[in-house]
Each structure stands twice: as structure tokens, then as C-alpha cells.
């Protein structure tokens, strides 16, 4: 089996699903005893999306200023 890259969004959603399952299996009602789950999941997904975007931009060559330099030179002429 081929090794896959880490996906932070899937990881956060999987952790939220496991947490919801633990609350339900422990005998609690999800709505009453896990009011923190939805906000925590949304914050986690937002952070995971930022991590994913940051990795995408850090990995692309010339993303730091290559396009801006070429565009600036074209405007001067």
C-alpha cells in the first residue's frame, strides 16, 4: 500500500467524529453534553485549512516574489 500525505482537514474532522462517538457511547446526549464540539471542530477545520494553504504556498517555487518582480519590470517600460 502506498503511503499518503497527511491531510489536516480530514484529521480534524475524524477527531471530531471520534469525540462525538465517545460522548454518545459514554451515555451522554450529544446536544447537551458536547456543546463545545461544533465550535472546536470549526476552529480546527479553519486552522487545518490555513496549514494546508501555507504548505501549498511554501512548496511552490518562486511564490515569494518571482511573479511580483516580473510584473513590476513590465510596468516600468
C-alpha positions in Angstrom: 0.0 0.0 0.0 1.4 3.4 -1.0 2.0 6.0 1.7 -0.3 9.0 1.5 0.4 12.6 2.5 -1.1 13.9 5.8 -4.4 15.7 5.3 -5.0 18.1 8.2 -8.7 18.8 7.3 -9.5 15.0 7.3 -7.6 14.6 10.6 -9.6 17.3 12.3 -13.0 16.0 11.0 -12.0 12.5 12.0 -11.1 13.6 15.6 -14.4 15.4 15.9 -16.3 12.3 14.8 -14.4 10.2 17.3 -15.2 12.8 20.1 -18.9 12.7 19.2 -18.9 8.9 19.3 -17.2 8.9 22.7 -19.7 11.3 24.1 -22.6 9.2 22.8 -21.1 5.9 23.9 -20.4 7.3 27.4 -24.2 7.7 27.8 -24.4 11.4 27.3 -26.6 13.3 24.8 -24.6 14.9 22.1 -26.5 18.2 22.1 -26.5 18.7 25.9 -23.0 17.4 26.9 -20.9 18.3 23.9 -21.8 21.9 23.2 -18.1 22.6 22.7 -17.8 20.1 19.9 -19.1 22.2 17.0 -17.1 25.4 17.8 -14.0 23.3 18.4 -14.4 21.5 15.1 -15.0 24.7 13.2 -11.8 26.3 14.7 -9.9 23.1 14.0 -11.0 23.0 10.4 -10.1 26.7 9.9 -6.7 26.1 11.3 -6.2 23.0 9.2 -7.2 24.9 6.0 -4.6 27.6 6.9 -2.0 24.9 7.4 -2.8 23.4 4.1 -2.7 26.7 2.3 0.6 27.6 3.9 2.2 24.3 2.9 0.9 24.8 -0.7 2.4 28.3 -1.0 5.7 27.3 0.8 6.2 24.4 -1.6 5.7 26.4 -4.8 9.0 27.7 -6.3 9.1 31.5 -6.9 6.0 32.2 -4.8 7.8 34.6 -2.6 8.3 37.3 -5.2 9.1 35.9 -8.6 5.8 37.0 -10.2 5.8 40.4 -8.5 9.3 41.2 -9.8 8.4 40.3 -13.4 5.1 42.3 -13.2 6.9 45.4 -11.8 9.5 45.3 -14.6 6.8 45.2 -17.3 5.0 48.2 -15.8 8.2 50.4 -15.8 8.6 50.2 -19.6 
